[in-house]
């Protein structure tokens, strides 16, 4: 069996931490191109991984007939543009989350995927997480009974990424804490609960703590190499909301930055027979009743690398043409919720999701 030739577009943190190592471990894949607008980043990947050719313009490789699969690991504002160009060129795409900055871009990606018949998966990696799938199995088996409410908390003290750079510029990212962190939590919840259609959403997104960038005080910040204190800060550093679906009601509180020095990263699945609190990407507890007693069960298990599972399954989709749980049709549900929360915040009322 010949190897699937791959191009990686964007050679930053997520490419080096997840996509590239996973491709390198898969014996059926070969990375042919590393592409980044910063030449040194692409060249560093060629040197580090001992394979491939460095390019700076992805248009140069669109017509390469050998390329079957592409990972789009750029910032959000180029997700739809690059993914659509490669699908129209006959390539299959794994695009990092979120699908796009705004719903209209994500819907155009979905339209092109349907028209071209190409695979378009969105990198909501938790769908391949060991603990997440254990929770899904318990819910599917009816162990929790009716799951009627799910609550998520994704909150940090003062942890705004790349202050003043692309992460905090709405034109580039589409939003802040909600679209960056919340997308993972919301998608995880939808997946565990069977991807119920969202019906309405109401929320408020706050741009408060980071606006005075030069006087913003923090202890640590990821993506600090992209910081630009003369740049832009117009995104949400905290957000709260409620979403009604055809399944459970989802409520959440999220923050890149808050004046509470407590980090909370968990999800509560509340059923009428039992409940689960899962620490994000980690272990969980089951709370229930048995023989007239309240029970509390700690669940720990051996985990697998979700990024490797994600890439391996994507490559299998490329081989077979099948659609997995990361296919764009599932990801659109989360995009609809993100858009509705931001729209609700702008107009201060509940939004119907169609």
HUZINOR-V846558 format. One record per residue. N is the residue number from 0. RES is the residue in one letter. OMEGA is omega in radians with two decimals (999 if undefined). Layout:
n = (N,N)
res = (RES,RES)
omega = (OMEGA,OMEGA)
//
This chain:
n = (0,1,2,3,4,5,6,7,8,9,10,11,12,13,14,15,16,17,18,19,20,21,22,23,24,25,26,27,28,29,30,31,32,33,34,35,36,37,38,39,40,41,42,43,44,45,46,47,48,49,50,51,52,53,54,55,56,57,58,59,60,61,62,63,64,65,66,67,68,69,70,71,72,73,74,75,76,77,78,79,80,81,82,83,84,85,86,87,88,89,90,91,92,93,94,95,96,97,98,99,100,101,102,103,104,105,106,107,108,109,110,111,112,113,114,115,116,117,118,119,120,121,122,123,124,125,126,127,128,129,130,131,132,133,134,135,136,137,138,139,140,141,142,143,144,145,146,147,148,149,150,151,152,153,154,155,156,157,158,159,160,161,162,163,164,165,166,167,168,169,170,171,172,173,174,175,176,177,178,179,180,181,182,183,184,185,186,187,188,189,190,191,192,193,194,195,196,197,198,199,200,201,202,203,204,205,206,207,208,209,210,211,212,213,214,215,216,217,218,219,220,221,222,223,224,225,226,227,228,229,230,231,232,233,234,235,236,237,238,239,240,241,242,243,244,245,246,247,248,249,250,251,252,253,254,255,256,257,258,259,260,261,262,263,264,265,266,267,268,269,270,271,272,273,274,275,276,277,278,279,280,281,282,283,284,285,286,287,288,289,290,291,292,293,294,295,296,297,298,299,300,301,302,303,304,305,306,307,308,309,310,311,312,313,314,315,316,317,318,319,320,321,322,323,324,325,326,327,328,329,330,331,332,333,334,335,336,337,338,339,340,341,342,343,344,345,346,347,348,349,350,351,352,353)
res = (X,X,X,X,X,X,X,X,X,X,X,X,X,X,X,X,X,X,X,X,X,X,X,X,X,X,X,X,X,X,X,X,X,X,X,X,X,X,X,X,X,X,X,X,X,X,X,X,X,X,X,X,X,X,X,X,X,X,X,X,X,X,X,X,X,X,X,X,X,X,X,X,X,X,X,X,X,X,X,X,X,X,X,X,X,X,X,X,X,X,X,X,X,X,X,X,X,X,X,X,X,X,X,X,X,X,X,X,X,X,X,X,X,X,X,X,X,X,X,X,X,X,X,X,X,X,X,X,X,X,X,X,X,X,X,X,X,X,X,X,X,X,X,X,X,X,X,X,X,X,X,X,X,X,X,X,X,X,X,X,X,X,X,X,X,X,X,X,X,X,X,X,X,X,X,X,X,X,X,X,X,X,X,X,X,X,X,X,X,X,X,X,X,X,X,X,X,X,X,X,X,X,X,X,X,X,X,X,X,X,X,X,X,X,X,X,X,X,X,X,X,X,X,X,X,X,X,X,X,X,X,X,X,X,X,X,X,X,X,X,X,X,X,X,X,X,X,X,X,X,X,X,X,X,X,X,X,X,X,X,X,X,X,X,X,X,X,X,X,X,X,X,X,X,X,X,X,X,X,X,X,X,X,X,X,X,X,X,X,X,X,X,X,X,X,X,X,X,X,X,X,X,X,X,X,X,X,X,X,X,X,X,X,X,X,X,X,X,X,X,X,X,X,X,X,X,X,X,X,X,X,X,X,X,X,X,X,X,X,X,X,X,X,X,X,X,X,X,X,X,X,X,X,X)
omega = (-3.14,3.14,3.06,3.13,-2.99,2.96,3.08,-3.09,-3.03,-3.03,3.14,-2.99,-3.04,3.10,-3.09,-3.11,-2.98,-2.97,-3.04,3.11,3.14,3.08,-3.11,-3.13,-3.10,-3.06,3.14,-3.11,3.06,3.11,-3.13,-3.11,2.88,-3.07,3.05,3.14,3.02,-3.02,-3.08,-3.14,3.13,-3.13,3.12,3.12,3.10,-3.13,-3.07,-3.01,3.05,-3.13,2.97,3.12,3.13,3.06,-3.13,-3.10,-3.08,3.12,-3.12,-3.03,-3.13,-3.02,3.12,-3.06,-3.12,-3.08,3.11,-3.02,-3.10,2.96,3.09,-3.06,3.12,3.04,-2.93,-3.03,3.12,-3.12,-3.05,-3.09,-3.07,3.14,-3.14,3.13,-3.12,3.09,3.12,3.08,3.06,-3.11,3.05,-2.94,2.86,-3.09,3.11,3.09,-0.27,3.13,-3.11,-3.13,-3.06,-3.08,-3.09,3.10,3.12,3.12,3.08,3.06,3.12,-3.13,-3.12,3.08,3.13,-3.10,-3.07,-3.07,3.14,3.02,2.99,3.10,3.11,-2.98,2.99,-2.88,-3.09,3.11,3.06,3.10,-3.09,-3.09,3.11,-3.13,3.03,3.10,3.13,3.13,3.13,3.12,-3.13,-3.13,3.11,-3.09,3.13,-3.02,3.08,3.04,-3.00,-3.12,3.04,-3.14,3.12,3.05,3.07,-2.94,3.05,-3.07,3.11,-2.95,-3.13,-3.11,3.01,-3.06,3.11,-3.13,-3.07,-3.09,-3.08,3.11,-3.02,3.14,3.13,-2.98,-3.07,-3.12,-3.07,-3.03,-3.11,-3.05,-3.12,3.14,-3.04,3.14,3.14,-3.09,-3.13,3.13,3.10,-3.13,3.13,-3.12,-3.11,-3.07,3.04,3.13,3.09,3.13,3.05,-3.07,3.13,3.09,3.06,-3.11,3.04,3.09,-3.01,3.03,-2.95,-2.90,-3.05,-3.03,3.07,-2.95,-3.05,3.13,3.13,-3.10,-3.13,3.14,3.14,-3.07,3.07,-3.06,-3.08,3.13,3.12,-3.10,3.10,-3.05,3.02,-3.10,-2.99,2.99,-3.12,-3.13,-3.12,2.99,2.97,-3.03,3.04,-3.12,3.09,-3.11,3.01,3.12,3.02,3.02,-3.09,2.92,3.12,3.01,-3.05,2.95,-3.13,3.13,2.83,-3.04,3.08,3.11,3.01,-3.07,3.06,3.04,3.13,-3.13,-3.10,3.08,3.08,3.03,-3.04,3.12,-3.13,3.04,-3.11,3.11,3.12,2.88,3.12,2.97,-3.01,3.14,-3.05,-3.02,3.13,3.06,3.06,3.12,-3.10,-3.13,3.08,3.08,3.11,-3.12,2.99,-3.09,3.09,-3.06,3.07,-3.12,3.03,3.12,3.08,-3.07,3.05,3.13,-3.04,3.13,3.08,3.10,3.14,-3.12,3.12,-3.13,3.06,3.14,3.07,3.06,3.10,3.14,-2.95,-3.09,-3.12,3.08,3.10,-3.04,3.09,-3.12,-3.02,-3.12,3.07,-3.10,-3.14,3.14,3.13,3.11,3.12,3.13,3.13,-3.13,-3.11,3.11,3.11,3.11,3.11,3.13,-3.13,-3.06,3.07,3.05,3.13,-3.11,3.01,-3.13,-3.10,999)
//
